[in-house]
């Protein structure tokens, strides 16, 4: 079973994504801020991280850079989910090594299809 980490400080988004991704057969863990995300990554391996950028402690860009710099985590897919829609933010996320960058608000149908495609899950 593929493992997914959802990192977002908005409880409504977390709850909706948790339900959506579990319904697709994924093993889901949740982190409500950057610190919790780093703790979760230390505790276990994930195939994909859905990552918000704007959070109260460690921002998503820094978390992505940390994931991609860590020898055991660098193969983890990162998909940014962010309200930051400026091209410079999208470029920065992709340059840091993210697999994709999806702007909020997003279609849950599109997001679930994209996550399953990235994870190569039928």
C-alpha positions as CSV (number, residue, x, y, z in Angstrom):
1,X,0.0,0.0,0.0
2,X,1.3,3.4,-1.0
3,X,2.0,5.9,1.9
4,X,0.9,9.5,1.7
5,X,1.7,12.4,4.0
6,X,-0.7,15.3,4.0
7,X,0.8,18.6,5.3
8,X,-1.6,21.5,5.8
9,X,-2.6,23.7,8.6
10,X,-6.2,24.1,7.4
11,X,-8.3,21.4,9.2
12,X,-11.0,21.4,6.6
13,X,-8.5,20.7,3.8
14,X,-6.8,18.0,5.9
15,X,-10.1,16.3,6.7
16,X,-11.3,16.3,3.1
17,X,-7.9,15.1,1.7
18,X,-7.6,12.4,4.3
19,X,-11.1,11.0,3.4
20,X,-10.4,11.3,-0.4
21,X,-7.0,9.6,-0.3
22,X,-8.1,6.8,2.0
23,X,-11.1,6.2,-0.3
24,X,-8.5,5.6,-3.1
25,X,-6.7,2.9,-1.0
26,X,-3.8,4.9,0.2
27,X,-2.2,4.8,3.7
28,X,-2.6,8.4,4.9
29,X,-0.7,10.2,7.7
30,X,-1.3,13.8,8.6
31,X,0.9,16.7,9.7
32,X,-0.7,20.0,10.7
33,X,2.5,22.1,10.4
34,X,6.1,21.9,9.1
35,X,7.5,20.6,12.4
36,X,5.0,17.7,12.5
37,X,5.8,17.0,8.9
38,X,9.5,16.6,9.6
39,X,8.7,14.4,12.6
40,X,6.5,12.2,10.5
41,X,9.3,11.9,7.8
42,X,11.8,10.9,10.5
43,X,9.4,8.2,11.8
44,X,8.6,6.5,8.5
45,X,8.9,6.5,4.7
46,X,6.3,8.1,2.4
47,X,5.8,7.7,-1.3
48,X,4.3,11.1,-1.7
49,X,3.8,14.3,0.3
50,X,1.0,16.7,-0.4
51,X,2.5,19.9,0.9
52,X,1.0,23.3,1.7
53,X,3.5,26.2,1.5
54,X,2.1,28.8,3.9
55,X,2.3,27.4,7.5
56,X,3.0,29.0,10.8
57,X,6.4,27.4,11.6
58,X,8.4,25.8,8.8
59,X,7.1,26.7,5.3
60,X,6.6,24.1,2.5
61,X,9.5,25.3,0.4
62,X,11.9,24.6,3.3
63,X,10.3,21.2,3.9
64,X,10.6,20.3,0.2
65,X,14.2,21.3,0.2
66,X,14.9,19.2,3.3
67,X,13.2,16.2,1.7
68,X,15.1,16.5,-1.5
69,X,18.4,17.0,0.3
70,X,18.0,13.9,2.6
71,X,19.5,10.7,1.1
72,X,16.7,8.5,2.3
73,X,13.8,10.8,1.4
74,X,14.9,12.3,-1.9
75,X,12.9,9.8,-4.0
76,X,9.7,10.9,-2.2
77,X,7.3,12.7,-4.5
78,X,6.3,16.2,-3.4
79,X,3.1,17.8,-4.7
80,X,2.6,21.4,-3.6
81,X,-1.0,22.4,-2.8
82,X,-1.0,26.1,-2.4
83,X,-3.0,29.3,-2.8
84,X,0.3,30.9,-4.0
85,X,-0.4,31.1,-7.7
86,X,2.3,33.4,-8.9
87,X,4.5,31.9,-11.6
88,X,7.6,32.6,-9.5
89,X,6.2,30.5,-6.6
90,X,5.3,27.7,-9.0
91,X,8.8,27.8,-10.5
92,X,10.5,27.9,-7.1
93,X,8.5,24.8,-6.0
94,X,9.4,22.9,-9.2
95,X,13.1,24.0,-9.0
96,X,13.2,22.6,-5.4
97,X,12.3,19.2,-6.9
98,X,8.5,19.0,-6.5
99,X,6.8,16.5,-8.9
100,X,3.9,18.9,-9.3
101,X,2.4,22.2,-8.1
102,X,-1.4,22.4,-7.8
103,X,-3.0,25.8,-7.0
104,X,-5.9,26.1,-4.5
105,X,-8.8,25.9,-5.0
106,X,-8.4,22.6,-6.8
107,X,-10.6,19.9,-8.2
108,X,-10.6,16.8,-5.9
109,X,-11.1,14.7,-9.0
110,X,-8.1,16.1,-10.7
111,X,-6.0,15.9,-7.5
112,X,-6.9,12.2,-6.8
113,X,-6.2,11.3,-10.5
114,X,-2.9,13.1,-10.4
115,X,-1.8,11.5,-7.1
116,X,-2.7,8.0,-8.4
117,X,-0.9,8.7,-11.6
118,X,2.3,9.8,-9.8
119,X,2.2,6.8,-7.5
120,X,1.4,4.5,-10.5
121,X,-1.7,3.1,-8.7
122,X,-4.6,1.8,-10.8
